[in-house]
Amino acid sequence: MPMVREKPRNVRKYTWTLKSQRCKKSGPLSRPARTIVTRSRCIDCCTTNNFFNSVPAEVLHMILDKLSVLDISVFSMASKEITRYVVDYISTQAWKNKTIIQSFHSTCLDPSSTFGHYRDLGLLFKRCTLLLPTKDRLKFIFSKLSQIPCFMLEQCLAPACNGFSSYGVFLQTLIAGWDELECHRVFNYLCELTNLLPKIEAVITARPGSKWYQELQLRLFCRQVLLDSWSNQPECQFWLTQLLKPWPMVSQAHLLFILYGPLLPEGKLGWQDVVERGAPQSALWDLAKAILMIFGKLEVKGWTTDSILAIFEELIVIPLPWHVENVARLLVLCGSSLCYTILASKALNGRLFEVSRLIVYIILVCEKDGYHMSWAVKLVQQICKVFNTAPERFCFIQQLESTFSEVTREFFEFSVAGNHFEDRETFQTLCILLDSSARFHTKFLHMFLK
């Protein structure tokens, strides 16, 4: 009987193990674990595998030399590493000499293209310093521009220089979208860089017109760099507020005239013109717009009605009390609300003669400058309502009519006193006053007869 060979005891175990291994192999393929690549890991990968790491700095600079300023600003946003390359590139003296204009007096310079160039420069510096704190951004940016004479106060003597305007376009582009706290830091940094506040103090504490060149330089710098480049009123209001706030009321009025007062053809401020003769509407328009801009939102900016009255009262006596026609014209240009506020305040304080005289000249200005006489009639009607009793209102109307007669007599006496050109001009004004009086009283009587 043949011997039956026994199976080894571990055969079943081995067979089961083999089958299980086969099942594992023949089962579905296991997928690798999914990983999320974060932005920082992506930047690290880009940094380690960055093509520009293997490019010599000289070659990279040659590549950047072929790009426009706007292209470089876009390129700088590709990664942190690229930003660092761009910052190193624009920090070189060669780039500064090639790109940043040192003089703005050449006749071959087109102002529009120059402004466009500095708008692109503003974008470049805005983008390549995006990750830096505000203080470090300003230090880096203005270190590239601070040595240019055309950007500094009282260092450029050329009469038709576009430096301040270009600087303003650059600054506007740079800080567009920044919050108010950052803009405060920009203002403080500019003040330190240009020594602005001591220069303002030296001018506003001097006799008006005695430092005419410094006045003009201050006006050009503040208007072209900080104020006029903004198309939106809130931004301009912010910068004007920063310029005025450090000073007392009388100095604020002085500075306001320096910034927005009328200019003579030779470029000096017309301090004496507003005192001696009537100025045209165009001469006072900027000043009126500035007053309205400051007090546009009193509750937001911390100004009060008393601030309006104080600054206006100080303004119209610098350097001496203004010609009444100029005060009246400025009130008309400031609009109904502000005009009424100032006249009503004077009326409540018992200054009826002053109010009446201003109203007579407001009526004259309306006739000269082509405003509807009904506006003046409504103004007088509103001021009448300031008085509580009928006798007070009658006293005001009586004072107004007496002032009409007095002003008419003044013009007549002055016109017949001589035969000079000024006297002919006075006679013409007298005729206009008579016409305006007739037109005003016609509207006034019509209002009561309705």
C-alpha positions in Angstrom: 0.0 0.0 0.0 1.6 3.1 -1.1 2.4 5.6 1.5 0.2 8.7 1.5 2.3 11.8 1.8 1.1 14.3 4.4 0.7 17.9 3.5 2.8 20.2 5.5 0.9 21.9 8.3 1.7 25.4 7.1 0.4 24.8 3.5 -3.1 26.1 4.3 -1.6 29.1 6.0 0.7 29.8 3.1 -2.1 29.4 0.6 -4.4 31.8 2.5 -1.6 34.3 2.7 -0.9 34.0 -0.9 -4.5 34.5 -1.8 -4.8 37.5 0.4 -1.8 39.0 -1.2 -3.2 38.3 -4.7 -6.5 39.9 -3.6 -4.7 42.9 -2.5 -2.8 43.1 -5.7 -5.8 42.5 -7.9 -8.0 45.0 -5.9 -8.4 48.7 -6.8 -5.2 50.7 -7.0 -4.6 52.9 -3.9 -4.5 56.6 -4.7 -1.9 58.9 -3.2 -3.1 61.3 -0.5 -4.3 64.6 -1.8 -2.3 67.6 -0.5 -3.4 71.3 -0.5 -0.6 73.6 -1.8 -0.9 76.9 0.1 0.2 80.2 -1.3 3.3 80.3 0.9 4.4 76.8 -0.2 3.7 77.8 -3.8 5.9 80.9 -3.4 8.6 78.7 -1.8 8.4 76.3 -4.8 8.6 79.2 -7.2 11.5 80.6 -5.3 13.5 77.4 -5.3 12.7 76.8 -9.0 12.7 80.4 -10.0 14.3 80.9 -13.4 15.6 84.3 -12.3 17.7 82.7 -9.6 20.0 81.3 -12.2 20.1 84.6 -14.2 23.0 86.9 -13.3 21.9 90.3 -11.9 23.5 92.1 -14.8 21.4 90.1 -17.3 18.2 90.7 -15.3 18.9 94.4 -15.3 19.3 94.3 -19.0 15.9 92.6 -19.3 14.3 95.2 -17.0 15.9 98.0 -19.0 13.8 96.9 -22.0 10.5 97.2 -20.1 8.5 100.4 -19.6 7.9 101.8 -16.1 4.3 100.5 -16.2 5.4 97.0 -17.3 7.9 96.9 -14.5 5.2 97.8 -12.0 3.0 94.9 -13.2 6.0 92.5 -13.3 6.8 93.4 -9.6 3.5 91.9 -8.5 4.4 88.4 -9.8 6.0 87.2 -6.5 8.0 88.3 -3.5 11.2 87.3 -5.2 10.4 89.3 -8.3 9.5 92.3 -6.1 12.9 92.1 -4.4 14.6 92.0 -7.8 12.6 95.1 -8.9 13.4 97.0 -5.7 17.1 96.3 -6.2 16.9 97.4 -9.8 15.1 100.7 -9.1 17.5 101.4 -6.3 20.4 101.7 -8.7 21.8 105.2 -9.6 21.7 104.2 -13.2 18.0 103.6 -13.2 17.3 106.8 -11.2 19.4 108.9 -13.7 17.6 107.3 -16.7 14.0 107.4 -15.4 13.5 110.2 -12.8 13.5 113.6 -14.5 16.0 115.9 -12.8 14.8 119.2 -14.5 11.4 120.3 -15.8 12.5 123.4 -17.7 13.2 121.9 -21.1 11.0 123.2 -23.9 11.0 119.7 -25.5 9.2 118.3 -22.5 5.5 117.7 -23.1 3.6 118.3 -19.8 0.9 115.7 -20.6 3.5 113.0 -21.3 5.5 114.1 -18.2 2.4 113.7 -16.0 1.7 110.3 -17.5 5.3 109.3 -16.8 5.0 110.3 -13.1 1.6 108.6 -12.9 3.3 105.4 -14.0 6.1 106.0 -11.5 3.5 106.4 -8.7 2.1 103.0 -9.7 5.5 101.4 -9.7 6.5 102.6 -6.2 3.0 101.8 -4.9 3.2 98.2 -6.1 6.7 97.3 -5.4 6.5 98.5 -1.8 3.1 97.0 -1.1 4.3 94.6 1.6 6.3 97.2 3.6 4.9 99.2 6.6 3.8 102.8 5.7 6.8 104.4 7.4 9.3 102.2 5.5 7.4 102.7 2.2 7.6 106.5 2.5 11.2 106.4 3.5 12.2 104.3 0.5 10.0 106.2 -2.0 10.8 109.7 -1.1 14.6 109.0 -0.8 14.5 108.6 -4.6 12.8 112.0 -5.1 14.0 114.2 -2.3 17.2 115.5 -4.0 15.4 116.9 -7.1 15.4 120.7 -6.8 12.1 121.1 -8.8 10.3 119.1 -6.1 11.5 121.2 -3.1 10.3 124.5 -1.8 12.3 127.6 -2.7 15.0 125.7 -4.7 13.7 126.1 -8.2 13.8 129.7 -9.7 12.3 128.8 -13.1 9.0 130.7 -13.6 7.3 127.9 -15.8 8.4 124.8 -14.0 6.2 121.7 -14.0 8.0 120.0 -11.1 5.4 120.6 -8.5 2.5 119.5 -10.8 4.4 116.3 -11.7 5.1 115.7 -8.0 1.4 116.1 -7.3 0.4 113.5 -9.9 3.0 111.1 -8.5 1.7 111.6 -4.9 -2.0 111.3 -5.9 -1.3 108.0 -7.7 0.8 106.6 -4.9 -1.7 107.1 -2.1 -4.9 106.6 -4.0 -7.1 104.3 -1.8 -5.0 104.8 1.4 -7.0 105.3 4.5 -7.1 108.5 6.5 -4.5 107.3 9.1 -2.0 106.5 6.4 -2.6 109.9 4.7 -1.9 111.6 8.1 1.4 109.8 8.1 2.1 110.9 4.5 1.4 114.6 5.5 3.6 114.4 8.6 6.4 112.8 6.5 6.1 115.5 3.8 6.2 118.2 6.5 9.4 116.8 7.9 11.0 116.3 4.5 10.2 119.8 3.2 10.3 121.7 6.5 6.8 122.8 5.5 5.3 124.0 8.8 8.2 126.4 9.7 8.1 127.8 6.2 4.3 128.4 6.5 4.8 130.0 9.9 7.5 132.4 8.6 5.1 133.6 5.8 1.8 133.9 7.7 3.4 135.8 10.6 5.1 138.3 8.2 3.4 141.4 6.8 1.3 140.5 3.8 3.3 140.9 0.6 6.7 141.4 2.4 7.8 137.9 1.4 6.2 137.7 -1.9 8.5 135.0 -3.4 8.0 132.7 -0.4 4.3 133.3 -0.6 4.2 132.3 -4.2 6.4 129.2 -3.6 4.1 128.1 -0.7 1.0 128.6 -2.9 2.5 126.6 -5.8 3.7 123.8 -3.7 0.5 123.4 -1.6 -1.8 123.8 -4.6 0.0 121.7 -7.1 1.4 118.9 -4.9 -1.3 118.6 -2.2 -4.6 120.2 -3.4 -5.2 120.7 -7.1 -4.3 117.2 -8.2 -7.4 115.6 -6.5 -10.5 115.5 -8.6 -12.7 114.5 -5.6 -13.6 117.2 -3.1 -13.2 115.0 0.1 -9.5 114.3 -0.6 -8.8 118.0 -1.3 -10.8 118.9 1.8 -8.6 116.6 3.9 -5.3 118.1 2.7 -6.6 121.7 3.1 -7.8 120.9 6.6 -4.3 119.5 7.5 -2.7 122.7 6.2 -5.1 125.0 8.2 -5.7 123.2 11.4 -2.3 123.8 13.2 -2.8 127.6 13.1 -5.0 130.2 14.9 -8.0 131.7 13.1 -6.2 134.9 11.9 -3.3 132.8 10.5 -5.8 130.4 8.9 -7.4 133.3 7.1 -3.9 134.6 6.1 -2.9 131.2 4.7 -6.2 130.8 2.9 -5.6 134.1 1.0 -2.1 133.0 0.2 -3.4 129.7 -1.3 -6.5 130.9 -3.1 -6.4 134.7 -3.2 -6.3 136.7 -6.5 -3.0 136.8 -8.3 -1.7 139.9 -10.2 -0.4 139.5 -13.8 3.2 139.6 -12.6 2.5 136.6 -10.3 2.3 138.4 -6.9 -0.7 138.1 -4.6 -3.2 141.0 -4.9 -3.2 142.0 -1.3 -3.8 145.7 -2.0 -6.2 145.1 -5.0 -8.9 143.7 -2.8 -8.6 146.8 -0.5 -8.4 149.5 -3.1 -10.8 148.5 -5.9 -13.5 146.0 -6.9 -12.0 142.7 -8.2 -13.6 140.7 -11.0 -15.6 137.6 -10.3 -12.8 135.3 -11.6 -10.3 136.7 -9.1 -12.4 135.6 -6.1 -13.8 132.4 -7.4 -11.0 130.1 -6.1 -11.2 131.7 -2.6 -15.0 131.2 -2.5 -14.6 127.5 -3.6 -12.0 127.0 -0.8 -14.3 128.5 1.8 -17.2 126.2 0.7 -14.9 123.2 0.6 -13.6 123.7 4.2 -17.1 124.1 5.7 -18.9 121.6 3.5 -19.4 119.1 6.3 -18.9 120.9 9.6 -19.9 118.0 11.8 -17.5 115.6 10.2 -14.4 117.8 10.1 -14.8 119.5 13.5 -15.6 123.0 12.2 -18.4 125.0 13.6 -20.5 128.0 12.4 -18.4 130.2 14.7 -15.3 128.9 12.8 -16.9 130.1 9.6 -17.7 133.6 11.0 -14.3 134.0 12.6 -12.2 133.0 9.6 -14.4 135.1 7.2 -14.2 138.2 9.5 -10.4 137.8 9.6 -10.1 137.2 5.9 -11.9 140.4 4.8 -9.6 142.7 6.8 -6.2 141.3 5.6 -4.1 143.4 5.1 -6.7 146.1 5.6 -10.5 146.2 5.4 -11.5 145.1 1.9 -13.5 147.2 -0.6 -17.1 146.5 0.2 -17.8 145.3 -3.3 -15.2 142.6 -2.9 -16.8 141.4 0.3 -20.2 141.4 -1.3 -18.9 139.5 -4.4 -17.3 136.9 -2.2 -20.5 136.4 -0.3 -22.5 136.0 -3.5 -19.9 133.4 -4.8 -20.2 131.5 -1.5 -23.9 130.8 -2.1 -27.1 131.4 -0.3 -26.5 129.3 2.8 -23.2 130.8 3.8 -24.2 134.3 2.7 -27.3 134.2 4.9 -25.4 132.8 7.9 -22.9 135.6 7.9 -25.4 138.4 7.3 -27.9 137.0 9.9 -25.2 136.8 12.5 -24.3 140.4 11.9 -28.0 141.4 12.1 -28.5 139.6 15.4 -25.5 141.4 16.8 -27.1 144.8 16.0 -24.8 145.6 13.1 -27.6 146.9 10.8 -25.6 149.5 9.0 -23.0 147.0 8.0 -25.6 144.5 6.9 -27.5 147.1 4.9 -24.3 148.3 3.2 -23.4 144.7 2.2 -26.9 144.1 0.9 -26.7 147.2 -1.3 -23.4 146.0 -2.8 -24.7 142.5 -3.1 -27.6 143.9 -5.3 -24.9 145.9 -7.3 -22.9 142.7 -7.8 -26.0 140.8 -8.9 -26.6 143.4 -11.6 -23.0 143.6 -12.7 -22.3 139.8 -12.8 -25.7 138.8 -14.2 -27.3 137.0 -11.2 -31.1 137.0 -10.9 -32.3 139.9 -8.7 -34.9 137.5 -7.1 -32.0 135.9 -5.3 -31.2 139.2 -3.5 -34.9 139.7 -2.8 -35.2 136.3 -1.1 -32.0 137.0 0.9 -33.5 140.2 2.3 -36.8 138.4 3.0 -34.9 135.7 5.0 -33.0 138.3 7.0 -36.2 140.1 7.9 -37.3 136.8 9.5 -34.4 137.1 11.9 -36.1 139.9 13.7 -38.9 138.9 16.1 -41.1 142.0 16.0 -42.6 144.2 13.3 -40.9 147.4 14.5 -37.5 145.7 14.3 -38.2 144.5 10.7 -39.4 148.1 9.8 -36.2 149.5 11.3 -34.1 147.1 9.2 -36.0 148.0 5.9 -35.6 151.7 6.8 -31.9 151.3 7.3 -31.6 149.5 4.0 -33.3 152.2 2.1 -31.2 154.9 3.8 -28.1 153.0 2.8 -29.2 152.9 -0.8 -29.5 156.7 -0.8 -26.1 157.1 0.9 -24.2 154.8 -1.4 -25.8 156.4 -4.4 -24.7 159.8 -3.2 -21.2 158.6 -2.6 -20.8 157.4 -6.1 -22.3 160.6 -7.5 -20.1 162.9 -5.5 -17.0 160.9 -6.4 -17.9 160.9 -10.1 -18.4 164.7 -10.4 -15.2 165.5 -8.4 -12.9 165.0 -11.4 -12.7 163.8 -15.0 -10.2 161.0 -14.7 -10.6 157.4 -16.0 -11.4 156.2 -12.5 -14.2 158.8 -12.2 -15.7 157.6 -15.5 -15.6 154.1 -14.1 -17.3 155.3 -10.9 -20.0 157.0 -13.0 -20.6 153.8 -14.9 -20.9 152.0 -11.5 -23.4 154.6 -10.4 -25.6 154.0 -13.4 -25.5 150.2 -12.7 -26.4 150.9 -9.1 -29.4 152.9 -10.1 -30.5 150.2 -12.5 -30.0 147.5 -9.8 -32.0 149.6 -7.3 -34.9 149.9 -9.7 -34.8 146.1 -10.5 -34.5 145.1 -6.8 -37.4 147.3 -5.7 -39.6 146.1 -8.5 -39.0 142.5 -7.5 -39.4 143.4 -3.8 -42.7 145.2 -4.3 -44.0 142.4 -6.5 -43.3 139.9 -3.8 -45.5 141.9 -1.3 -48.3 142.4 -3.9 -48.7 138.7 -4.6 
